[in-house]
Amino acid sequence: MHTPIDTVRGMHDVLPDEYRAVQQVRRQLVGLIEHYGYEFLDLPIVEYRNLYLRKLGEELVGKVYEFDAGGRELALRPEWTASVLRAYVAHMQDQPLPLRLAYSGPVFRYERPQRLTYRQFTQFGVEMIGGTVPRADAEVLALACAGLAAAGISGYRVLVGHIGLVRQMLAPLGLEERTLGVLIWNLDRMREQGVEAVRERLHELRDETPIDPTLLEGLDDEQATRLLLHTMDEIRVSLSLGTRPPEEIVQRLVRKLRRGDPQPRIERALVLLERLCQIRGTPAEALPRLTALLEEADLYTPALDEVRTLLPLFTAHGVPQERVQIDFGLGRGLQYYTGLIFEIYDQHGYQLCGGGRYDDLVTALGGRQSTPAVGFSYGLERVAAASNGAATLPQERGVLVVPVDDADYPYALEVAQRARSAGMIAMVDVRGRGVAGNLRDAARRNLHAVALVGSDERAQQMVRWRDLATRQERLIALDAVAAQVSAEPGVVQ
């Protein structure tokens, strides 16, 4: 006895029932998004690995499926936004802005397998390139909510945060950019695991560059850069894996070493972020708490005014106010975000959607000029699961055409083709079963009718049409098959 070949761990076989449910949700979303003026594109699954190194964030970069092919470092697409923006920079910079783009297709992440979390899943989303704050942000978030409503999902909640606000809070501390990035992109870790988890991560980064600053005493920046480059070359430390030239990397290191001990400023940042992560609730609850924190710390953040401007626009778009919560500890973990970020969860706590603003990504990928952008994506399988069939489209009618003998088979094919041309699902018996067996098979497949054709029916150009709902059987003309397809179930034309 042969042992079945199992699915690769963490991957997911989408069987017909689930596939049908996902496709029904996809159709609903496509119709909605196209009515908002978004145009679909498709892009390669395989990209250069370098596309994802700089802007995804360390957590997601660690989940990328990467490989070498002919000396080229490649990766399976872990998300769509970077790929869409790459395509924009390469092909569409001459298009009028804002440019509304949409996509749907598989992505791959080396995730820990658990319920509704797979290493291959489908993202469905939009990117508005050239859309500015606040209207573009409001449109995108409202569209994400409208898509869930179209899929039949009502019990969702929206968490809204703002990365720009976090950056503005920390800017006066003068932290090194890498340290600042670790703090911002570990907000979720701080909220879930506490401040010590982030402090531990910062210590790990400091240990990665164990260079004593006293080695540079008496040297100017140029001399210090040459010394460190020579030292790293002697001990065979490669600086060629990143996107910056080795000289630029070492110059940044020299500046960092000359700043002195950053720990007091880091501790101040951790205190601020720990308090920020505790601010969560309705806008009426969260905004006064944030205002109080900023006043106490003597900080000003223009992003707070931006959030206040956005909230009424969400309401104007029809987003239910009771579903929106402010969460200033929201991080999303993707380094390209610069402003508004949001996540949408179902009533069981599964994330269905996430998105935000990323105004620096076009130039980071080689664009001619700075271009604002904002977007979101659904996890399509999760949306389909949350809809639980609520987005089911009207079921297409189906008929099983049964030839009595082999001589009747060509005529059965003609009957089936007439039904298909009229928009009905039509299958022809290919196993040569008897009438009783085919009736049982048709009922098991939830078909609407069985069309029996034998020598008498063939000679008269007729069809014996049996409605499975009413169990009525009538003779109808071959030319009437199309009319029967469009008739209400149980009505024989």
C-alpha positions in Angstrom: 0.0 0.0 0.0 1.4 3.4 -1.0 1.8 6.2 1.5 0.1 9.4 0.4 2.3 12.3 -0.4 1.6 15.0 2.2 1.5 18.8 1.7 4.7 20.7 2.4 4.5 21.8 6.1 2.8 25.1 6.5 1.3 25.2 2.9 -2.4 24.7 2.3 -4.4 22.7 -0.2 -7.4 24.7 -1.3 -10.1 22.2 -2.2 -13.1 22.9 -4.4 -15.5 24.1 -1.6 -13.0 26.5 -0.2 -11.8 27.6 -3.6 -15.4 28.4 -4.6 -15.9 30.4 -1.4 -12.7 32.4 -2.0 -13.6 33.0 -5.6 -17.0 34.3 -4.6 -15.5 36.8 -2.2 -12.9 37.8 -4.9 -15.7 38.5 -7.4 -17.5 40.7 -4.8 -14.3 42.6 -4.1 -13.3 43.0 -7.8 -16.7 44.5 -8.6 -16.5 47.0 -5.7 -12.9 48.1 -6.3 -13.4 48.6 -10.0 -16.3 50.9 -9.3 -13.9 53.0 -7.2 -11.7 53.4 -10.3 -8.9 51.0 -9.4 -7.3 49.0 -12.2 -5.8 45.6 -11.8 -2.3 44.5 -12.7 -0.3 41.3 -12.2 3.3 41.0 -11.4 5.9 38.2 -11.1 6.0 35.9 -8.0 9.8 35.9 -8.1 11.6 39.2 -7.4 15.2 40.2 -6.7 15.8 39.7 -3.0 17.2 43.2 -2.6 13.7 44.7 -3.3 12.7 43.5 0.2 15.8 43.9 2.3 15.6 47.6 3.1 12.0 48.3 3.7 10.2 45.3 5.0 11.4 45.2 8.5 13.6 42.6 10.2 10.7 40.3 11.2 9.3 40.0 7.8 12.7 39.8 6.1 13.4 36.8 8.2 10.3 35.1 6.7 11.3 35.6 3.1 11.8 32.5 1.0 15.1 33.3 -0.8 17.4 31.4 -3.1 20.2 31.8 -5.5 19.7 31.1 -9.2 22.6 31.5 -11.6 24.4 33.9 -9.2 21.3 36.1 -8.8 19.8 36.5 -5.3 16.0 36.0 -5.7 13.0 35.7 -3.4 9.4 34.6 -3.5 7.1 37.6 -3.1 6.3 38.0 0.6 3.9 41.0 0.0 2.7 43.1 -2.9 3.3 46.7 -2.1 7.1 46.8 -2.8 6.5 44.9 -6.1 3.7 47.3 -7.2 5.9 50.3 -6.4 8.8 48.7 -8.3 6.5 48.3 -11.3 5.3 51.9 -11.0 8.9 53.2 -10.9 9.9 51.0 -13.9 6.8 51.6 -16.2 4.2 54.1 -14.9 5.9 57.3 -13.7 4.4 59.2 -16.7 0.8 58.3 -15.7 -1.5 60.9 -14.3 -1.7 61.0 -10.5 -3.3 59.7 -8.4 -2.9 56.3 -9.9 -5.3 53.7 -8.5 -3.9 50.1 -8.8 -5.3 46.8 -7.5 -3.9 43.3 -7.3 -4.7 39.7 -6.3 -2.3 36.8 -6.0 -0.2 34.5 -3.9 2.5 35.6 -1.4 4.9 33.4 0.6 6.1 33.8 4.2 7.9 31.3 6.4 5.3 31.6 9.1 4.7 29.3 12.1 1.7 27.2 10.9 -1.5 27.7 12.9 -5.2 28.1 12.2 -5.8 30.4 9.2 -2.1 31.2 8.9 -0.3 29.5 6.0 3.0 29.9 4.3 1.3 30.5 1.0 -1.8 32.7 1.0 -3.5 35.2 -1.3 -3.3 39.0 -0.9 -5.9 41.2 -2.5 -5.4 44.9 -2.2 -5.0 48.4 -3.6 -2.4 51.0 -3.8 -3.2 54.7 -4.5 0.0 56.3 -5.8 0.0 60.1 -5.7 -2.8 60.4 -3.2 -2.2 62.9 -0.4 -3.3 63.2 3.2 -6.0 63.3 4.4 -8.5 62.4 1.6 -6.5 59.5 0.1 -6.0 57.9 3.5 -9.7 58.2 4.3 -10.7 56.7 0.9 -8.4 53.7 1.3 -9.5 52.8 4.8 -13.2 53.3 3.9 -12.7 51.1 0.8 -11.2 48.4 3.0 -14.3 48.5 5.2 -16.6 48.6 2.2 -15.0 45.4 0.9 -15.7 43.6 4.1 -19.3 44.7 4.0 -19.5 43.5 0.4 -18.2 40.1 1.6 -21.0 40.0 4.1 -18.8 40.7 7.2 -20.2 43.2 9.7 -18.7 42.3 13.0 -15.2 43.8 12.4 -13.2 46.4 14.2 -10.6 48.8 12.9 -7.4 49.7 14.8 -5.9 53.0 13.7 -2.3 54.1 14.5 0.2 56.6 13.1 3.9 55.9 12.6 4.6 59.5 11.8 3.4 60.5 15.2 5.8 58.0 16.9 8.7 59.3 14.8 7.9 62.9 15.7 7.7 62.0 19.4 11.2 60.5 19.3 12.9 63.0 17.0 14.0 65.4 19.7 16.1 62.6 21.4 18.5 62.5 18.5 18.8 58.8 18.3 20.8 56.9 15.7 18.5 55.9 12.8 18.9 52.2 13.3 18.1 52.5 17.0 15.1 54.6 16.1 13.9 52.0 13.6 14.2 49.1 16.2 12.1 51.1 18.6 9.4 51.9 16.1 9.2 48.5 14.5 9.1 46.7 17.8 6.1 48.5 19.1 3.9 45.4 18.7 6.5 43.4 20.6 6.5 46.0 23.4 2.8 45.9 23.7 2.7 42.1 23.7 5.9 41.2 25.6 6.7 44.3 27.6 9.5 46.9 27.4 12.2 44.4 28.5 11.8 42.5 25.2 12.6 45.6 23.2 15.5 46.6 25.6 16.9 43.1 25.0 16.7 43.6 21.2 18.6 46.9 21.5 21.3 45.2 23.5 21.7 42.6 20.8 22.2 45.3 18.3 24.8 47.0 20.4 26.7 43.8 20.7 26.8 43.4 16.9 29.2 46.4 16.7 31.6 45.8 19.7 34.0 48.7 18.8 35.6 50.7 21.6 35.1 54.5 20.7 38.5 55.3 22.3 40.2 53.7 19.3 39.2 56.7 17.2 40.6 59.4 19.6 42.9 61.8 17.9 41.6 60.8 14.4 39.4 62.9 12.2 36.4 61.3 10.4 38.3 60.5 7.2 41.2 58.9 9.1 38.8 56.9 11.3 36.8 55.7 8.2 40.0 54.5 6.5 41.1 52.7 9.8 37.8 50.9 10.2 37.6 49.9 6.5 41.2 48.5 6.7 40.5 46.7 9.9 37.3 45.1 8.6 39.1 44.0 5.4 41.9 42.4 7.4 39.4 40.4 9.5 37.4 39.5 6.4 34.1 41.3 7.5 32.1 41.8 4.3 30.1 45.0 3.9 28.8 44.2 0.4 25.6 42.5 1.3 23.5 45.6 1.9 22.4 48.3 -0.5 24.8 51.1 0.7 28.5 51.4 -0.3 30.9 50.2 2.4 32.3 53.7 2.8 28.9 55.1 3.6 28.3 52.3 6.1 31.6 52.9 7.9 31.0 56.7 7.9 27.7 56.2 9.7 29.4 53.9 12.2 32.1 56.6 12.9 29.4 59.2 13.5 27.6 56.8 15.8 30.7 56.0 17.8 31.5 59.7 18.3 28.0 60.5 19.8 28.9 59.0 23.2 26.7 56.9 25.3 23.1 56.9 23.9 21.7 54.8 26.7 20.0 57.7 28.7 18.2 58.9 25.5 17.2 55.3 24.7 15.8 54.9 28.2 13.8 58.1 27.8 12.5 56.8 24.5 11.5 53.5 26.1 9.5 55.3 28.8 7.7 57.4 26.2 6.8 54.4 24.0 5.7 52.2 27.0 3.2 54.9 27.9 2.2 55.4 24.3 1.5 51.7 23.9 -1.0 51.9 26.7 -3.2 54.5 24.8 -5.9 52.6 23.1 -9.6 53.1 22.8 -12.3 55.1 21.0 -11.1 58.4 19.6 -13.0 60.2 22.4 -10.9 58.1 24.9 -7.5 57.9 23.2 -7.0 61.5 21.9 -7.2 63.3 25.3 -4.8 60.8 26.8 -2.3 61.3 24.0 -2.7 65.1 24.3 -1.9 64.8 28.0 1.2 62.7 27.4 2.5 65.1 24.8 1.9 68.1 27.1 3.6 66.4 30.0 6.7 65.5 27.8 6.7 69.0 26.3 6.4 67.6 22.8 4.6 68.8 19.6 3.5 66.4 16.9 1.8 67.7 13.8 0.6 64.1 13.1 -1.9 64.5 16.0 -3.7 67.2 14.0 -3.6 64.9 11.0 -5.3 62.1 13.0 -8.0 64.6 14.2 -8.6 65.6 10.6 -8.9 62.0 9.3 -11.5 60.8 11.8 -14.4 62.9 10.5 -13.5 61.9 6.9 -13.9 58.2 7.9 -17.4 59.0 9.1 -18.1 60.9 5.9 -17.2 57.8 3.9 -19.7 55.8 6.0 -17.2 53.9 8.2 -19.2 53.0 11.4 -17.8 55.1 14.2 -18.3 52.4 16.8 -16.0 50.1 14.8 -13.0 52.4 14.9 -10.4 52.3 17.8 -7.3 54.4 18.1 -4.2 52.3 19.0 -1.0 54.4 19.2 1.0 51.2 20.0 0.2 49.8 16.6 3.5 49.1 14.6 2.6 46.8 11.6 6.3 45.8 11.4 6.9 47.1 7.9 9.6 49.8 7.6 8.2 51.6 4.6 5.3 53.1 6.5 5.5 56.8 7.2 2.0 57.9 8.4 -1.4 56.4 9.0 -1.5 52.7 9.6 -4.5 50.4 10.3 -5.5 46.9 10.8 -9.0 45.3 10.7 -9.9 42.2 12.7 -12.9 39.9 12.7 -15.0 39.2 15.8 -12.7 36.2 16.6 -9.5 38.3 16.6 -8.1 37.2 13.2 -6.6 40.0 11.2 -8.4 40.4 7.9 -6.7 43.5 6.5 -3.8 45.9 7.0 -2.5 49.0 5.4 -1.1 52.5 5.7 0.8 55.3 4.1 4.3 55.0 2.7 5.5 58.3 1.2 9.2 57.4 0.9 9.0 54.1 -1.0 8.9 55.5 -4.5 12.2 57.3 -4.1 13.7 54.4 -2.1 13.1 52.2 -5.2 14.7 54.7 -7.6 11.7 57.0 -8.5 12.4 60.3 -10.1 10.7 62.3 -7.4 9.1 61.9 -4.0 5.5 60.6 -4.5 3.0 60.0 -1.7 1.2 56.6 -1.6 -1.2 54.7 0.6 -2.8 51.3 0.3 -4.0 48.1 2.0 -4.4 44.4 1.5 -6.7 41.6 2.6 -5.7 38.1 3.5 -8.3 36.7 1.0 -8.6 33.2 2.6 -9.3 34.8 6.0 -11.9 37.1 4.5 -13.6 34.1 2.9 -13.5 32.2 6.2 -14.9 35.2 8.1 -17.7 35.7 5.5 -18.8 32.1 6.2 -20.7 32.0 2.9 -22.4 35.4 3.4 -20.9 36.6 0.1 -22.3 33.6 -1.8 -23.4 34.6 -5.2 -26.7 33.2 -6.6 -26.0 29.5 -7.3 -25.7 28.8 -10.9 -28.2 26.1 -12.1 -26.7 22.8 -13.1 -27.9 19.9 -15.2 -26.6 16.4 -15.7 -27.3 15.1 -19.3 -27.7 11.4 -19.4 -27.4 9.5 -22.7 -29.3 6.1 -22.5 -27.0 4.3 -25.0 -23.7 5.1 -26.7 -25.6 6.0 -29.8 -27.2 8.8 -27.9 -24.0 10.3 -26.6 -23.4 12.8 -29.5 -27.0 14.1 -29.1 -26.4 14.4 -25.3 -23.4 16.6 -26.1 -25.6 18.9 -28.2 -28.1 19.2 -25.3 -25.3 20.1 -22.9 -23.9 22.7 -25.3 -27.4 24.3 -25.6 -27.6 24.5 -21.8 -24.1 26.0 -21.4 -24.7 28.6 -24.1 -27.7 29.7 -22.1 -25.5 30.1 -19.0 -26.2 26.8 -17.2 -23.6 24.4 -15.8 -24.0 21.2 -17.8 -22.2 17.9 -17.4 -22.6 14.8 -19.5 -22.4 11.3 -17.9 -19.2 9.7 -19.0 -19.4 6.6 -16.8 -22.3 4.9 -18.5 -24.4 4.6 -15.4 -28.1 3.8 -15.4 -30.8 6.3 -14.9 -31.2 5.6 -11.2 -27.5 5.9 -10.5 -27.3 9.2 -12.4 -30.3 10.6 -10.5 -28.5 9.8 -7.2 -25.3 11.4 -8.5 -27.1 14.6 -9.6 -28.8 14.9 -6.2 -25.5 14.4 -4.4 -23.9 17.2 -6.5 -26.9 19.6 -5.8 -27.8 19.9 -9.4 -31.1 21.3 -10.4 -32.1 18.9 -13.1 -31.3 15.7 -15.1 -31.8 15.7 -18.8 -32.4 12.2 -20.2 -31.9 11.5 -23.9 -32.6 8.1 -25.6 -33.4 7.1 -29.1 -37.0 8.4 -29.0 -35.9 11.8 -27.7 -33.1 12.0 -30.2 -35.5 11.1 -33.1 -37.9 13.8 -32.0 -35.3 16.4 -31.1 -36.7 16.4 -27.6 -35.3 16.2 -24.1 -36.8 14.4 -21.0 -36.2 17.1 -18.4 -36.5 16.0 -14.7 -36.6 18.8 -12.1 -34.9 17.4 -9.0 -36.6 19.9 -6.6 -40.2 19.1 -7.7 -39.5 15.6 -9.1 -41.6 16.6 -12.1 -40.6 15.2 -15.5 -41.6 16.7 -18.9 -40.7 16.4 -22.5 -39.3 19.7 -23.9 -38.0 20.5 -27.3 -34.3 20.8 -27.9 -34.9 24.4 -29.0 -36.6 25.1 -25.6 -33.5 24.1 -23.5 -32.3 27.7 -23.4 -35.7 28.9 -22.1 -35.8 26.1 -19.5 -32.4 27.2 -18.2 -33.7 30.8 -17.6 -37.0 29.6 -16.0 -37.5 29.5 -12.3 -36.7 26.1 -10.7 -39.8 23.9 -10.8 -41.3 25.6 -13.8 -41.2 23.7 -17.1 -41.4 25.9 -20.2 
